[in-house]
């Protein structure tokens, strides 16, 4: 039987390593573009300050990128290590975008990142600029393929369950690639990354200006970051709405949960501004009429189902899934049974719902009505957590639009560097995009529970049969190593910021005197 | 699917070959980074010497490491059953590899940022671990595959594993692990000898020759072990190469020396072990005669030969099961669907040549000897 402690620890490990990895990804996405913009200005105008800006932000980018690479390797292997049944069950569909990510995107990004750092004096200006753009392009392609994979987990299109191989198989790759959820998520996520890069640049430049240091670099960086940040922050929210719209088709339960909407309301549904969600309804709520219905369905008369109604629907699908499970057994006993195959083709869509019963019994076809009801209730995610993380994300999203709009207006009047209040706000806003992003992932992934693949494969059923010792060791190592590395990284970033851009050629003080060391030094190894 | 222009059997064979190409690509490209990492404390003794080695890898190691990431992704996409059973089965070994590989990128980036000798020595050992440990464990894993892995599949094809971490450390697997280290250290030493000068290059030539000799001895030892002491696996029922990927539809037995069966049936395959023995000899001679092109050819051929030998001996097996041989994974029953294999092949045909082309260009731009002076000119050097 399934060991639920192992499942929970596996979930904890995956969530921790993924959220940790995603501390670095958005900054890579944003800074790579900002650096490419700065270097383009350098190549077009020939003014050295823009090259020094590229070098300085590049140093911080490099430290961040190393952490992103180090934690990204873990992500690639963890599916097989901790989620082996998942890997078997959906590898035919889910593995492909991951492999294409490597082929098309990560190779590009990682191959040229070395030239970005080491190629300054070996390439003509335009050549190096092309390298920088290729790094940015690679990072963004990378996000595209990862979000195609993730989008399929939210909305598993273009595939069918094959009873002969006991897994999901692709029927239509174009549907997987152009999955509307994946497309919306891609734009939403990379825009969030651009916003993060812009906020990072604003905050550090503001720090320089408040200290009266590196004025030329900081002012120019702020001008670039303010306009880039405003465009990105607007795009996050506008296209965030787009992913809300898409979710109503496939993920009604997620929408209902993050709005804490327990019962279907007459259309258009009202938006809950504040509530204290409990286990079976809200203890207190403040609502704005109409707004939710308008935003998510873009119509006045489309009804949004409430949590209780969706549970009833899930119960129906579980019963249907039990039929599919019986058909599957019949096919396995006699692979040529045409009747069972035809019936299975009708019902396989609900097979995943029957798997929810595996929490209560191994033989799902013998499930009692109580068990079916319990399994249906399991489809409700953690309403209070979703409700609040969604509001944190949206609130911070609007805050960032306001912030960047103000910064943009001030910079248009050339007063950005003088407004000390804004500079202080910029400095203290540094963590804002990260909080918004991690809340966003919480909404997307925690809100998908109990599913690993929406409607197809429950999370608990997808885990590897590892032991508690395995998980204790791996989780312990990850937490220790990741925490230490984060501390070291923050120290190094602060050191690099303190050192600031070098006088002319030098990005940071680590040239180390190696320039002065004569060749002869090789003859005296310091053993 | 009758719209797919290649049949399922051919695609499975192509993807078996591509699996080999990716593993060889990883060993040739990232392998020298691992080898140099493992050699770092021994070949380079002062901080300047170590910086020479680190900056030799600096511009290209990130791209090289993608061979590993792509290998993982391609196994996931093309051989999902293999990905599921092996990565979960070797859990703690994989965790060890991951921890070592996490240390590597940060060690490269962080080491140079602070000028304290203890700080730098710490990251030097991190780079050593990041090179030596993955090289060893990947070899141990391949050794275990040849021995058979204690995994099983239930009727829903859920893999379960009956072994533990210390169970991986069987004598043959350790020989295989050491062979992997020797092979990659030879390769790393060849690169150091080719691209540095002075004491570092001199020491690399010495260590490289030791490692080449060790490769020959260990490879020969492994060959004798496989021939006379070890059970190989044989499929005894008829397997349909066009059938659905379900590993439970066949019968398998074991017999001593069975891993040599393919060489009897197809004598041309003996080329692979021959290269595995010849390659290190060529590398040795090249290192001795200061002929870096010869030594590079030798260490590359050694990798091609040794990895191909493992693959050809196992064929059609990918992962034999020691506790339920019938559940072993083979080329004919552990692949993705016909459509996925085809689409992934198209993606590979488009992107792999591009990758090779731009990687070659980057190496061209960064060519030349790395010295303390050449590092000093670059503000971004590690």
Interface residues (C-beta under 8 A of the other chain):
Chain A: X55 X58 X59 X62 X63 X65 X66 X67 X69 X70 X71 X72 X73 X74 X76 X77 X79 X80 X81 X82 X84 X85 X87 X88 X91 X92 X93 X94 X95 X96 X98 X99 X100 X101 X102 X103 X104 X106 X107 X108 X110 X111 X112 X113 X114 X115 X117 X118 X119 X120 X121 X122 X123 X162 X164 X165 X166 X167 X169 X170 X171 X173 X332 X464 X465 X466 X470 X473 X474 X477 X481 X485 X488 X489 X492 X495 X496 X502 X505 X506 X507 X508 X510 X511 X512 X514 X515 X516 X517 X519 X521 X522 X523 X524 X525 X526 X527
Chain B: X45 X46 X47 X48 X49 X51 X58 X59 X60 X61 X62 X63 X65 X66 X68 X69 X70 X72 X73 X74 X75 X76 X77 X78 X80 X81 X83 X84 X85 X86 X87 X88 X91 X92 X94 X95 X98 X99 X101 X102 X103 X104 X105 X106 X108 X109 X110 X112 X113 X114 X115 X155 X156 X157 X158 X159 X160 X161 X198 X199 X200 X244 X245 X246 X336 X337 X339 X340 X343 X344 X347 X348 X351 X352 X355 X358 X359 X362 X365 X366 X371 X372 X373 X375 X376 X377 X378 X379 X380 X381
